[in-house]
Amino acid sequence: MGSAEVLTFSGDERTGFELGDREFRLTFDDGPTAPGGATDRLLDVLRAAGRSGTFYMLGERLAARRRQEAAEDLRHRFAGMGVASHGWKHESHQRLDTWPSSVSDTERILGETFGDLHRRLFRPPYGQRTADAGVILSRQGLGLVLWNIDSRDWSPALRAEEVAVRVVRLMLLWRRGIILFHDIHDRAREALPLIWRVTEASGVTWLDGGGDE
């Protein structure tokens, strides 16, 4: 799910505060869903709006999707987006002794599936990782990415309109950031057009999800 604030262990961990004024990046955790599910509906909305994002995928969910859809079709479906690792399962990588293999196994299936769309980035579930995770990941050529704007779109207590209001308020507060959504819920798909409309004339730059973070 993720908390609203995540503490950093080093300056190498990316949170969104390192971005330029009014620069924002859309990120989506926990997918992909089955074909035709929430992930695909979100991709349609992003593409129709000319936007893109980075999808932090769970290895086990991607493996399940691969049993239903060929890698070539998935590359076409995610064209223009970035895909990165959220670990193999959605469990704390702070208490998981085998977390390096969770990362490496997910990296392998991401690379095999997505080729050039694959970004060498890792976001730990719940933002939880060991204090030396950044150093270990860096040795493997992986960047560690967190967030500074949590949409809380996973909460059943929030309607899509409330998610949008929360995100816009935090955008105004921080003036830059990595926004955390979840593509397994439809609230992201419903909230994003509201956010785009409200911020349309505010000089916001939406960074390319297919680029490097």
Helices and strands as residue ranges (DSSP letters): E 23-29, H 38-48, E 54-57, H 59-66, H 71-77, E 82-85, H 99-114, G 115-117, E 118-122, G 125-127, H 133-139, E 143-144, E 149-150, H 160-174, E 177-182, H 186-198, E 205-206
